[in-house]
Amino acid sequence: MPPTIVCKATDHIADQIALIEKIMAGGFAYDTPEAVYFDVTKFADYGKMFNQSFEDKTVGARTEVESGEYKNTPGFCVVV
């Protein structure tokens, strides 16, 4: 379905920061010197969105390049 509201992300920076802080307070994200990462291991159904499981995930060339020094799970990390 198309969105009912379309807005510029830059008009809502404060909202984005508040949401990230809420996600972090819930233990679903962690801050590093590189970035804030969403810890997908804390969200049991995360892989369902991509038809993947943690057991099936292998670290390939792309994941190796993306793997940051501070990531908890290099194969499954999302910058928030």
N, C-alpha and C positions, 0 to 999 in steps of 0.2 A: 504494500500500500504506500502511496506517496505520503510524505510528511504533511502534517496539518500546520506546522510552523516552520518557516525557513528563516534562519538568522545567521549573522556573521559570528564566527567563533570569537573574534577579537572584541566583540561587544559584550562578551560574557566571561572574561578572564577571571574575575572574582568568583563567579559561580563554579568555574572549572577548578580553581584552587580549593574552594570549599569542598567540592566533591572528592578531590584527591585526598584531602586531609581526612575526610570521613572514611574513605576506603582504607587509608593507612591506620586510622584509629581502630578499625575493625579487624586489623591484622591481615588484610588481603593484599597489602602492598608494602614495600620497604624502600627506604631512601638510601642512596649510595652517592659517592662523589661523582659518578657518571650520570645518574638519572634516578627517577623513581620508577620502580618496576612493580608490576602487578604479579603477585605470586600465584600462578595458575594452579599450583598444587593445593592451594587452599579452597579452590572452587571445583568440587568433585565432577561437575558436568561440563567443564570447560571444553574438553576434547570433542564432545558431541556436536559442537557448532561446526567443527571441521572434519567430522567423521574420523577422528584419530583418538588413540589412547596413549597414555604415558608409556605403557609397555611396548607399544609399536614404534614409538618415536626414536629415531636414530639421529645422531648428530652427524650431519653431512657437511659438505663444503660451505653452503650458505650459513648454516647454523654456527659453524666454526668461526666464520668471519664476524658474525653478529655477536658472538659470545663475549660479553664484557667480563672484566676481571672480577666484578662484584656480584654477578648473577648467581642466584641459588640453584637454578635449574636452566642451564644454557639452552637446552633444546626447546623449552617452553617458557619463554619470558616475554612480556609485553611491556614496552615503555609506556607509562601512563602520562 
